[in-house]
Amino acid sequence: MSAALLAGKVVLVTGVVTTSSIAYGVARRAGDLGADVVLTALHRDLERAEEAAAALGIDTVLPYDVTQAGSGTELVASVGEQFGRLDAALHAIAFAPRAALSGSMLGVDPTDLERAFRTSTVSYADLADVLRQLAPASGASLVGLDFDAGGAWPVYNWMGVCKAGLEALNRYLARDLGELGIRANLVAAGPIHTRAAGGIPGFDALLDAWSDRAPLAWDPHATEPTADATCFLFSDLARAVTGEILHVDGGYHAMAAPLQRSPTPA
């Protein structure tokens, strides 16, 4: 991609805490492609986010807690004051208590489920409203991070339900935001070793499934493919793409069964 692909754009990236995260990879790639990048983090993560920002040469890290009323209003005011507009935003926010991620779907505390849904799904609409208020007349791009919710996984459980809701919400946001020239798309990445992945019991089982089924080699430590796809959706190259789920998973989602690998020549 051209080094000037995102030149002149202001891009907001949520969820940057560690340098191994997909959000960090997106922030780094967007900066490489010419964007002015703004990071957000929870108050408790601000210090770590500022360290990550320093490694990227990013000056602006703002607090944003989707579970707190008024946080979006404060974010709009801060970004508006510093940059005057927002051209693109990445939703990289998700959380579910450990009890909601493994075992049975039954008997999980409803309070935990409500928190998971509010944090992981409803917050996508909150960020969409932030972008709506700051988007220029020429339009903008909203992108969310997904994990394919088309089927039931051996782990992931209620987070899978939250992601299914995210996929439905993305379609409705594409409907509502389109008249403003704002696009809404998701990137469904394969399993990547991040801090969030570390909280999923049985995560290695997903990696084993990818090695058996994905036709392209999958590197669970590489965030670059997902970051590149996200930056494409941020860019004007994707100006007619909305309501989409872009799979960046080595082709896993398209395969119906484990592959019959050709034997390696001696």
Salt bridges, closest charged atoms under 4 A:
ASP45 OD2 - ARG195 NH2 3.67
ASP87 OD2 - ARG85 NE 3.01
ASP126 OD2 - ARG118 NH2 2.74
ASP129 OD1 - ARG132 NE 2.72
ASP148 OD2 - HIS247 NE2 3.08
ASP176 OD1 - ARG175 NE 2.76
GLU224 OE2 - ARG28 NH2 3.36
ASP228 OD1 - ARG29 NE 2.43
ASP236 OD1 - LYS9 NZ 3.17
ASP249 OD2 - HIS253 ND1 3.13
